[in-house]
Amino acid sequence: MTTFMDAFTAERATAAAKPRRPRVPLTVRAARAAARLLPRWAAIRTLVLSVAGLGLLTAAAWTLHLAAGLAVAGVSLLILEALSGGDRR
C-alpha cells in the first residue's frame, strides 16, 4: 500500500513531466484582439480629422455669433451623417 507522500510525489512528478504551452503575454493578446476588432488606421485618421475639422469650424462660427454657431453645428452634423453612411446597409 502506498503512502500519501508517495502518491503525492508521483502525481507531482507526472504533472511536472508534461510539456507546458508557452504563455502569451497579456499585451500581445490585447494587440491581437485590437487588430481584429478595430478599423484600419486610415479610417480612424479620417474620422478624427473630419470630426476635429468640423468642430473647429463650428467653434469659429460660434465666436462670431450664436446663430452662426448653431447653423454651422447643424451643417456639421449633417455632413458627418453623410460621411458615416447612415442610410447604407
C-alpha positions as CSV (number, residue, x, y, z in Angstrom):
1,M,0.0,0.0,0.0
2,T,1.4,3.4,-0.9
3,T,1.5,6.2,1.5
4,F,0.1,9.6,1.0
5,M,3.5,11.1,0.4
6,D,4.4,8.5,-2.3
7,A,1.2,9.2,-4.2
8,F,1.6,12.9,-3.9
9,T,5.2,12.8,-5.1
10,A,4.3,10.5,-8.0
11,E,1.5,12.8,-9.1
12,R,3.7,15.9,-8.9
13,A,6.3,14.2,-11.0
14,T,3.9,13.3,-13.7
15,A,2.5,16.8,-13.7
16,A,6.0,18.3,-14.0
17,A,6.9,16.0,-16.8
18,K,4.0,17.2,-19.1
19,P,5.2,19.8,-21.6
20,R,3.5,23.2,-21.0
21,R,2.4,25.6,-23.7
22,P,4.4,28.8,-23.7
23,R,2.5,31.7,-22.1
24,V,1.4,34.6,-24.3
25,P,1.8,38.0,-22.6
26,L,-1.4,39.9,-22.0
27,T,-0.2,42.9,-24.1
28,V,0.2,40.5,-27.1
29,R,-3.3,39.2,-26.6
30,A,-4.7,42.7,-26.4
31,A,-2.8,43.8,-29.5
32,R,-4.1,40.8,-31.5
33,A,-7.7,41.5,-30.3
34,A,-7.4,45.2,-31.2
35,A,-6.1,44.2,-34.7
36,R,-9.1,42.0,-35.2
37,L,-11.8,44.4,-33.8
38,L,-10.6,47.9,-34.6
39,P,-10.9,49.6,-38.0
40,R,-7.8,50.3,-40.1
41,W,-5.6,53.3,-39.2
42,A,-6.8,55.2,-42.3
43,A,-10.4,55.0,-41.2
44,I,-9.5,56.2,-37.7
45,R,-7.4,59.1,-39.1
46,T,-10.2,60.1,-41.4
47,L,-12.8,60.1,-38.6
48,V,-10.6,62.1,-36.2
49,L,-9.7,64.7,-38.8
50,S,-13.3,65.1,-40.0
51,V,-14.7,65.5,-36.5
52,A,-11.9,67.8,-35.4
53,G,-12.1,70.0,-38.5
54,L,-15.9,70.4,-38.4
55,G,-15.6,71.0,-34.6
56,L,-13.1,73.8,-35.2
57,L,-15.3,75.4,-37.9
58,T,-18.2,75.2,-35.5
59,A,-16.2,76.8,-32.7
60,A,-15.0,79.6,-35.0
61,A,-18.6,80.3,-36.2
62,W,-19.8,80.2,-32.5
63,T,-17.3,83.0,-31.6
64,L,-18.8,85.2,-34.4
65,H,-22.4,84.9,-33.4
66,L,-24.7,82.4,-31.6
67,A,-26.9,81.9,-34.6
68,A,-23.9,81.3,-36.9
69,G,-22.5,78.8,-34.4
70,L,-25.8,76.9,-34.3
71,A,-26.2,76.9,-38.1
72,V,-22.6,75.6,-38.6
73,A,-23.1,73.0,-35.9
74,G,-26.2,71.7,-37.7
75,V,-24.5,71.6,-41.1
76,S,-21.5,69.8,-39.5
77,L,-23.8,67.2,-38.1
78,L,-25.4,66.7,-41.5
79,I,-22.0,66.4,-43.1
80,L,-20.9,63.8,-40.5
81,E,-24.1,61.8,-41.0
82,A,-23.5,61.8,-44.8
83,L,-19.8,60.8,-44.3
84,S,-20.7,58.0,-41.9
85,G,-23.1,56.4,-44.4
86,G,-26.1,56.2,-42.1
87,D,-28.5,55.0,-44.8
88,R,-26.2,52.4,-46.3
89,R,-26.6,48.8,-45.0
